[in-house]
Amino acid sequence: MTLIFATNNNNKVKEIRNALNERFEIISLKEAGIDKDIPEPYDTLEANASEKSRVIFEMTGKNCFSEDTGLEVEALNGEPGVKSARYADGEPQYVDIVDKLLAKMEGQDNRRARFRTVISVIIDGKESLFEGICEGRIITERRGSNGFGYDPVFIPDGADRTFAEMELDEKKLYSHRAKALKKLIEWLQQSSPS
Ligand code: ITT
């Protein structure tokens, strides 16, 4: 089965490919020749994921999926959440989103946080949603150079290294994205066994 992956984030493409089996082929927007910045106008991961897959389905008429991911930090009342990609936008005092997160978490004892991924898939015009959650904690300084986004400051429960200190094969044992993808794959395999 072939699916267009409605994302402009190449790290997501790498992680999803790494976690897929040979029954599925993923075509990135770039590979599909689609140069489009898809807006994320809503205030839930679900609504934004739906919007991204809907836009690409309407453009192509092909089976596709998208995902929206947020980092939800307990001490920050669930922030940055749906704003994770744009957390430091318009705030030049921060080098990047991680810099802002570390500043907001300074002096905080409660370091609990979780990544949440929502996948929206459209098969033959019909949408389904799948969720994956990874619980963990935010450390006080960056560690590691792999991955992307908040990976250098997030340690998943059950590990003692950040996602940025792990290779893809290890990150997928814990990750929100891999968990949501597993649900999607199981559902696809049940829907079209062979
Ligand atoms: P698309 O919308 O094109 O898929 P995006 O980067 O804008 O790509 P999101 O809206 O889902 O994706 O943004 C979520 C942000 O959260 C993302 O830019 C990263 O900074 C961060 N993020 C998402 N998944 C992550 C992960 O597995 N590890 C660390 N940070 C992550």
Boltz pocket constraint, residues with backbone or C-beta under 6 A from the ligand:
constraints:
  - pocket:
      binder: B
      contacts: [[A, 6], [A, 7], [A, 8], [A, 9], [A, 12], [A, 38], [A, 40], [A, 67], [A, 68], [A, 69], [A, 70], [A, 71], [A, 82], [A, 84], [A, 85], [A, 97], [A, 115], [A, 147], [A, 148], [A, 149], [A, 150], [A, 151], [A, 163], [A, 175], [A, 177]]
      max_distance: 6.0
